[in-house]
Amino acid sequence: MNIVVRDLNMYHKMRGCSCGRSPTGLCVGWHRLTKEEYEKKKIEYEKLSEEEKKTAFHVRAIDGFGE
């Protein structure tokens, strides 16, 4: 079943992070990472500049940095 999203704000609210790992508050798939993988991704994210952090994730990101 495909769902057409017409309201991007509603889409983001529906995809809120429930595991507490996402640095953005939105689900970016980090709930599936092992503890070690999560720590590595977190360190990578923290090394990004503030400008890079704004574009590190996008709606289609499912496993981290838009992978």
Gaussian input, Z-matrix of N, CA and C with variables (Angstrom, degrees):
# hf/3-21g

backbone

0 1
 N
 C     1     B1
 C     2     B2     1     A1
 N     3     B3     2     A2     1     D1
 C     4     B4     3     A3     2     D2
 C     5     B5     4     A4     3     D3
 N     6     B6     5     A5     4     D4
 C     7     B7     6     A6     5     D5
 C     8     B8     7     A7     6     D6
 N     9     B9     8     A8     7     D7
 C    10    B10     9     A9     8     D8
 C    11    B11    10    A10     9     D9
 N    12    B12    11    A11    10    D10
 C    13    B13    12    A12    11    D11
 C    14    B14    13    A13    12    D12
 N    15    B15    14    A14    13    D13
 C    16    B16    15    A15    14    D14
 C    17    B17    16    A16    15    D15
 N    18    B18    17    A17    16    D16
 C    19    B19    18    A18    17    D17
 C    20    B20    19    A19    18    D18
 N    21    B21    20    A20    19    D19
 C    22    B22    21    A21    20    D20
 C    23    B23    22    A22    21    D21
 N    24    B24    23    A23    22    D22
 C    25    B25    24    A24    23    D23
 C    26    B26    25    A25    24    D24
 N    27    B27    26    A26    25    D25
 C    28    B28    27    A27    26    D26
 C    29    B29    28    A28    27    D27
 N    30    B30    29    A29    28    D28
 C    31    B31    30    A30    29    D29
 C    32    B32    31    A31    30    D30
 N    33    B33    32    A32    31    D31
 C    34    B34    33    A33    32    D32
 C    35    B35    34    A34    33    D33
 N    36    B36    35    A35    34    D34
 C    37    B37    36    A36    35    D35
 C    38    B38    37    A37    36    D36
 N    39    B39    38    A38    37    D37
 C    40    B40    39    A39    38    D38
 C    41    B41    40    A40    39    D39
 N    42    B42    41    A41    40    D40
 C    43    B43    42    A42    41    D41
 C    44    B44    43    A43    42    D42
 N    45    B45    44    A44    43    D43
 C    46    B46    45    A45    44    D44
 C    47    B47    46    A46    45    D45
 N    48    B48    47    A47    46    D46
 C    49    B49    48    A48    47    D47
 C    50    B50    49    A49    48    D48
 N    51    B51    50    A50    49    D49
 C    52    B52    51    A51    50    D50
 C    53    B53    52    A52    51    D51
 N    54    B54    53    A53    52    D52
 C    55    B55    54    A54    53    D53
 C    56    B56    55    A55    54    D54
 N    57    B57    56    A56    55    D55
 C    58    B58    57    A57    56    D56
 C    59    B59    58    A58    57    D57
 N    60    B60    59    A59    58    D58
 C    61    B61    60    A60    59    D59
 C    62    B62    61    A61    60    D60
 N    63    B63    62    A62    61    D61
 C    64    B64    63    A63    62    D62
 C    65    B65    64    A64    63    D63
 N    66    B66    65    A65    64    D64
 C    67    B67    66    A66    65    D65
 C    68    B68    67    A67    66    D66
 N    69    B69    68    A68    67    D67
 C    70    B70    69    A69    68    D68
 C    71    B71    70    A70    69    D69
 N    72    B72    71    A71    70    D70
 C    73    B73    72    A72    71    D71
 C    74    B74    73    A73    72    D72
 N    75    B75    74    A74    73    D73
 C    76    B76    75    A75    74    D74
 C    77    B77    76    A76    75    D75
 N    78    B78    77    A77    76    D76
 C    79    B79    78    A78    77    D77
 C    80    B80    79    A79    78    D78
 N    81    B81    80    A80    79    D79
 C    82    B82    81    A81    80    D80
 C    83    B83    82    A82    81    D81
 N    84    B84    83    A83    82    D82
 C    85    B85    84    A84    83    D83
 C    86    B86    85    A85    84    D84
 N    87    B87    86    A86    85    D85
 C    88    B88    87    A87    86    D86
 C    89    B89    88    A88    87    D87
 N    90    B90    89    A89    88    D88
 C    91    B91    90    A90    89    D89
 C    92    B92    91    A91    90    D90
 N    93    B93    92    A92    91    D91
 C    94    B94    93    A93    92    D92
 C    95    B95    94    A94    93    D93
 N    96    B96    95    A95    94    D94
 C    97    B97    96    A96    95    D95
 C    98    B98    97    A97    96    D96
 N    99    B99    98    A98    97    D97
 C   100   B100    99    A99    98    D98
 C   101   B101   100   A100    99    D99
 N   102   B102   101   A101   100   D100
 C   103   B103   102   A102   101   D101
 C   104   B104   103   A103   102   D102
 N   105   B105   104   A104   103   D103
 C   106   B106   105   A105   104   D104
 C   107   B107   106   A106   105   D105
 N   108   B108   107   A107   106   D106
 C   109   B109   108   A108   107   D107
 C   110   B110   109   A109   108   D108
 N   111   B111   110   A110   109   D109
 C   112   B112   111   A111   110   D110
 C   113   B113   112   A112   111   D111
 N   114   B114   113   A113   112   D112
 C   115   B115   114   A114   113   D113
 C   116   B116   115   A115   114   D114
 N   117   B117   116   A116   115   D115
 C   118   B118   117   A117   116   D116
 C   119   B119   118   A118   117   D117
 N   120   B120   119   A119   118   D118
 C   121   B121   120   A120   119   D119
 C   122   B122   121   A121   120   D120
 N   123   B123   122   A122   121   D121
 C   124   B124   123   A123   122   D122
 C   125   B125   124   A124   123   D123
 N   126   B126   125   A125   124   D124
 C   127   B127   126   A126   125   D125
 C   128   B128   127   A127   126   D126
 N   129   B129   128   A128   127   D127
 C   130   B130   129   A129   128   D128
 C   131   B131   130   A130   129   D129
 N   132   B132   131   A131   130   D130
 C   133   B133   132   A132   131   D131
 C   134   B134   133   A133   132   D132
 N   135   B135   134   A134   133   D133
 C   136   B136   135   A135   134   D134
 C   137   B137   136   A136   135   D135
 N   138   B138   137   A137   136   D136
 C   139   B139   138   A138   137   D137
 C   140   B140   139   A139   138   D138
 N   141   B141   140   A140   139   D139
 C   142   B142   141   A141   140   D140
 C   143   B143   142   A142   141   D141
 N   144   B144   143   A143   142   D142
 C   145   B145   144   A144   143   D143
 C   146   B146   145   A145   144   D144
 N   147   B147   146   A146   145   D145
 C   148   B148   147   A147   146   D146
 C   149   B149   148   A148   147   D147
 N   150   B150   149   A149   148   D148
 C   151   B151   150   A150   149   D149
 C   152   B152   151   A151   150   D150
 N   153   B153   152   A152   151   D151
 C   154   B154   153   A153   152   D152
 C   155   B155   154   A154   153   D153
 N   156   B156   155   A155   154   D154
 C   157   B157   156   A156   155   D155
 C   158   B158   157   A157   156   D156
 N   159   B159   158   A158   157   D157
 C   160   B160   159   A159   158   D158
 C   161   B161   160   A160   159   D159
 N   162   B162   161   A161   160   D160
 C   163   B163   162   A162   161   D161
 C   164   B164   163   A163   162   D162
 N   165   B165   164   A164   163   D163
 C   166   B166   165   A165   164   D164
 C   167   B167   166   A166   165   D165
 N   168   B168   167   A167   166   D166
 C   169   B169   168   A168   167   D167
 C   170   B170   169   A169   168   D168
 N   171   B171   170   A170   169   D169
 C   172   B172   171   A171   170   D170
 C   173   B173   172   A172   171   D171
 N   174   B174   173   A173   172   D172
 C   175   B175   174   A174   173   D173
 C   176   B176   175   A175   174   D174
 N   177   B177   176   A176   175   D175
 C   178   B178   177   A177   176   D176
 C   179   B179   178   A178   177   D177
 N   180   B180   179   A179   178   D178
 C   181   B181   180   A180   179   D179
 C   182   B182   181   A181   180   D180
 N   183   B183   182   A182   181   D181
 C   184   B184   183   A183   182   D182
 C   185   B185   184   A184   183   D183
 N   186   B186   185   A185   184   D184
 C   187   B187   186   A186   185   D185
 C   188   B188   187   A187   186   D186
 N   189   B189   188   A188   187   D187
 C   190   B190   189   A189   188   D188
 C   191   B191   190   A190   189   D189
 N   192   B192   191   A191   190   D190
 C   193   B193   192   A192   191   D191
 C   194   B194   193   A193   192   D192
 N   195   B195   194   A194   193   D193
 C   196   B196   195   A195   194   D194
 C   197   B197   196   A196   195   D195
 N   198   B198   197   A197   196   D196
 C   199   B199   198   A198   197   D197
 C   200   B200   199   A199   198   D198

   B1=1.4507
   B2=1.5212
   B3=1.3023
   B4=1.4537
   B5=1.5230
   B6=1.3066
   B7=1.4581
   B8=1.5218
   B9=1.3116
   B10=1.4579
   B11=1.5149
   B12=1.3147
   B13=1.4600
   B14=1.5255
   B15=1.3130
   B16=1.4591
   B17=1.5228
   B18=1.3098
   B19=1.4623
   B20=1.5206
   B21=1.3292
   B22=1.4646
   B23=1.5259
   B24=1.3276
   B25=1.4677
   B26=1.5202
   B27=1.3185
   B28=1.4584
   B29=1.5322
   B30=1.3132
   B31=1.4670
   B32=1.5193
   B33=1.3345
   B34=1.4636
   B35=1.5253
   B36=1.3217
   B37=1.4572
   B38=1.5176
   B39=1.3219
   B40=1.4546
   B41=1.5192
   B42=1.3160
   B43=1.4579
   B44=1.5217
   B45=1.3026
   B46=1.4533
   B47=1.5165
   B48=1.3170
   B49=1.4603
   B50=1.5260
   B51=1.3074
   B52=1.4640
   B53=1.5239
   B54=1.3400
   B55=1.4664
   B56=1.5298
   B57=1.3396
   B58=1.4543
   B59=1.5182
   B60=1.3217
   B61=1.4654
   B62=1.5216
   B63=1.3115
   B64=1.4566
   B65=1.5244
   B66=1.3365
   B67=1.4588
   B68=1.5251
   B69=1.3229
   B70=1.4617
   B71=1.5198
   B72=1.3173
   B73=1.4502
   B74=1.5210
   B75=1.3302
   B76=1.4577
   B77=1.5206
   B78=1.3127
   B79=1.4599
   B80=1.5235
   B81=1.3248
   B82=1.4648
   B83=1.5268
   B84=1.3221
   B85=1.4570
   B86=1.5131
   B87=1.3153
   B88=1.4532
   B89=1.5257
   B90=1.3173
   B91=1.4650
   B92=1.5248
   B93=1.3220
   B94=1.4751
   B95=1.5250
   B96=1.3059
   B97=1.4620
   B98=1.5268
   B99=1.3271
   B100=1.4629
   B101=1.5251
   B102=1.3001
   B103=1.4685
   B104=1.5267
   B105=1.3184
   B106=1.4623
   B107=1.5312
   B108=1.3347
   B109=1.4656
   B110=1.5313
   B111=1.3375
   B112=1.4610
   B113=1.5264
   B114=1.3128
   B115=1.4692
   B116=1.5275
   B117=1.3266
   B118=1.4638
   B119=1.5270
   B120=1.3309
   B121=1.4720
   B122=1.5234
   B123=1.3354
   B124=1.4573
   B125=1.5345
   B126=1.3222
   B127=1.4669
   B128=1.5260
   B129=1.3455
   B130=1.4655
   B131=1.5258
   B132=1.3280
   B133=1.4635
   B134=1.5260
   B135=1.3261
   B136=1.4625
   B137=1.5239
   B138=1.3327
   B139=1.4639
   B140=1.5260
   B141=1.3416
   B142=1.4636
   B143=1.5270
   B144=1.3183
   B145=1.4601
   B146=1.5212
   B147=1.3169
   B148=1.4626
   B149=1.5270
   B150=1.3194
   B151=1.4649
   B152=1.5279
   B153=1.3229
   B154=1.4701
   B155=1.5245
   B156=1.3347
   B157=1.4619
   B158=1.5246
   B159=1.3264
   B160=1.4635
   B161=1.5224
   B162=1.3209
   B163=1.4596
   B164=1.5300
   B165=1.3207
   B166=1.4657
   B167=1.5223
   B168=1.3149
   B169=1.4638
   B170=1.5136
   B171=1.2979
   B172=1.4508
   B173=1.5156
   B174=1.3085
   B175=1.4601
   B176=1.5129
   B177=1.3147
   B178=1.4691
   B179=1.5260
   B180=1.3304
   B181=1.4604
   B182=1.5209
   B183=1.3236
   B184=1.4555
   B185=1.5112
   B186=1.3053
   B187=1.4562
   B188=1.5184
   B189=1.2802
   B190=1.4617
   B191=1.5007
   B192=1.2940
   B193=1.4515
   B194=1.5235
   B195=1.3142
   B196=1.4586
   B197=1.5070
   B198=1.3050
   B199=1.4628
   B200=1.5009
   A1=109.02
   A2=117.80
   A3=122.68
   A4=109.74
   A5=115.88
   A6=121.25
   A7=107.85
   A8=116.40
   A9=121.01
   A10=107.50
   A11=116.78
   A12=121.66
   A13=108.23
   A14=115.62
   A15=120.53
   A16=111.73
   A17=117.33
   A18=121.99
   A19=108.51
   A20=117.05
   A21=121.67
   A22=111.68
   A23=117.74
   A24=119.75
   A25=111.10
   A26=117.43
   A27=121.20
   A28=109.94
   A29=116.58
   A30=121.16
   A31=110.15
   A32=116.70
   A33=120.17
   A34=111.16
   A35=117.96
   A36=120.65
   A37=110.51
   A38=116.95
   A39=121.27
   A40=111.27
   A41=118.50
   A42=122.92
   A43=112.37
   A44=118.96
   A45=121.05
   A46=111.63
   A47=116.30
   A48=122.00
   A49=109.58
   A50=116.44
   A51=120.03
   A52=112.60
   A53=117.74
   A54=119.72
   A55=112.30
   A56=116.51
   A57=120.22
   A58=115.04
   A59=118.53
   A60=121.23
   A61=113.50
   A62=118.19
   A63=120.97
   A64=111.67
   A65=117.72
   A66=119.95
   A67=112.42
   A68=117.46
   A69=121.15
   A70=113.13
   A71=117.40
   A72=120.59
   A73=112.85
   A74=116.28
   A75=122.20
   A76=108.62
   A77=116.42
   A78=119.94
   A79=110.44
   A80=116.03
   A81=122.10
   A82=110.84
   A83=116.44
   A84=121.11
   A85=115.22
   A86=118.14
   A87=119.83
   A88=112.48
   A89=118.90
   A90=121.43
   A91=111.06
   A92=116.63
   A93=120.61
   A94=112.55
   A95=118.38
   A96=121.49
   A97=110.99
   A98=115.55
   A99=119.57
   A100=107.64
   A101=116.69
   A102=120.35
   A103=110.27
   A104=116.72
   A105=121.10
   A106=111.17
   A107=116.65
   A108=120.33
   A109=110.55
   A110=116.04
   A111=120.75
   A112=111.32
   A113=116.97
   A114=120.68
   A115=110.79
   A116=117.04
   A117=121.44
   A118=110.80
   A119=117.52
   A120=121.84
   A121=110.77
   A122=116.15
   A123=121.12
   A124=110.57
   A125=116.82
   A126=121.49
   A127=110.17
   A128=116.83
   A129=120.72
   A130=110.69
   A131=116.37
   A132=121.04
   A133=110.71
   A134=116.92
   A135=121.09
   A136=112.43
   A137=118.04
   A138=122.05
   A139=112.58
   A140=117.18
   A141=121.17
   A142=110.65
   A143=115.94
   A144=120.09
   A145=108.42
   A146=117.28
   A147=120.65
   A148=110.83
   A149=117.35
   A150=121.21
   A151=110.78
   A152=116.73
   A153=120.83
   A154=111.43
   A155=116.21
   A156=120.13
   A157=111.37
   A158=116.69
   A159=120.99
   A160=112.01
   A161=117.00
   A162=120.19
   A163=112.97
   A164=117.45
   A165=120.43
   A166=111.86
   A167=116.55
   A168=121.26
   A169=108.94
   A170=115.55
   A171=120.56
   A172=108.12
   A173=117.32
   A174=121.91
   A175=112.90
   A176=117.89
   A177=121.04
   A178=113.51
   A179=117.89
   A180=120.03
   A181=109.30
   A182=116.88
   A183=119.43
   A184=112.93
   A185=117.79
   A186=119.78
   A187=112.22
   A188=117.62
   A189=118.00
   A190=111.33
   A191=116.45
   A192=121.57
   A193=111.74
   A194=117.30
   A195=121.29
   A196=114.13
   A197=116.77
   A198=121.20
   A199=110.94
   D1=125.49
   D2=177.32
   D3=-99.76
   D4=137.03
   D5=177.87
   D6=-112.89
   D7=128.11
   D8=177.86
   D9=-90.27
   D10=124.88
   D11=-179.22
   D12=-98.13
   D13=114.73
   D14=-179.85
   D15=-98.25
   D16=-23.35
   D17=-178.28
   D18=-116.95
   D19=103.79
   D20=-176.00
   D21=-63.14
   D22=-35.49
   D23=178.09
   D24=-62.65
   D25=-41.54
   D26=178.11
   D27=-65.32
   D28=-38.56
   D29=178.32
   D30=-59.13
   D31=-45.66
   D32=-179.93
   D33=-64.61
   D34=-38.34
   D35=178.34
   D36=-64.19
   D37=-38.03
   D38=-179.90
   D39=-68.91
   D40=-27.13
   D41=-176.84
   D42=-98.22
   D43=23.09
   D44=179.64
   D45=-57.52
   D46=150.45
   D47=-179.05
   D48=-78.86
   D49=125.21
   D50=178.38
   D51=-105.34
   D52=-10.10
   D53=-178.05
   D54=-92.27
   D55=-17.09
   D56=178.70
   D57=86.16
   D58=4.40
   D59=-178.40
   D60=-90.78
   D61=-23.75
   D62=-174.58
   D63=-68.20
   D64=130.96
   D65=177.93
   D66=-75.58
   D67=-10.59
   D68=-177.34
   D69=-105.80
   D70=-12.93
   D71=-175.62
   D72=89.12
   D73=-9.22
   D74=176.97
   D75=-107.10
   D76=150.17
   D77=-179.60
   D78=-65.68
   D79=123.48
   D80=176.57
   D81=-122.44
   D82=14.21
   D83=175.08
   D84=86.85
   D85=4.66
   D86=-177.20
   D87=-71.15
   D88=-11.86
   D89=178.00
   D90=-64.96
   D91=-21.15
   D92=-178.41
   D93=-88.39
   D94=-7.18
   D95=-177.12
   D96=-80.04
   D97=148.93
   D98=171.16
   D99=-70.22
   D100=168.83
   D101=179.67
   D102=-58.54
   D103=-41.79
   D104=-178.93
   D105=-67.17
   D106=-43.41
   D107=178.85
   D108=-64.10
   D109=-40.39
   D110=178.43
   D111=-61.55
   D112=-46.65
   D113=179.65
   D114=-59.51
   D115=-40.65
   D116=179.11
   D117=-64.24
   D118=-46.95
   D119=178.99
   D120=-62.07
   D121=-40.76
   D122=-179.21
   D123=-62.53
   D124=-43.65
   D125=178.45
   D126=-63.78
   D127=-42.96
   D128=177.86
   D129=-59.57
   D130=-43.89
   D131=-179.26
   D132=-64.83
   D133=-43.29
   D134=-177.99
   D135=-64.90
   D136=-23.77
   D137=178.63
   D138=-77.39
   D139=-16.36
   D140=-178.68
   D141=-69.93
   D142=149.71
   D143=173.84
   D144=-71.27
   D145=165.58
   D146=178.67
   D147=-59.78
   D148=-37.42
   D149=179.16
   D150=-66.97
   D151=-41.66
   D152=178.77
   D153=-66.12
   D154=-34.60
   D155=179.49
   D156=-63.64
   D157=-31.03
   D158=-179.66
   D159=-65.44
   D160=-26.30
   D161=-175.75
   D162=-119.02
   D163=8.42
   D164=-177.90
   D165=-67.29
   D166=-33.00
   D167=-179.14
   D168=-118.96
   D169=150.44
   D170=174.65
   D171=-142.78
   D172=174.63
   D173=-174.94
   D174=-52.81
   D175=-34.07
   D176=-176.11
   D177=-88.22
   D178=-1.91
   D179=179.83
   D180=-66.74
   D181=128.70
   D182=178.54
   D183=-125.28
   D184=-22.23
   D185=-177.30
   D186=-130.66
   D187=34.91
   D188=177.73
   D189=125.40
   D190=-124.05
   D191=-171.21
   D192=-86.71
   D193=60.40
   D194=176.64
   D195=71.40
   D196=21.47
   D197=-177.57
   D198=-74.44

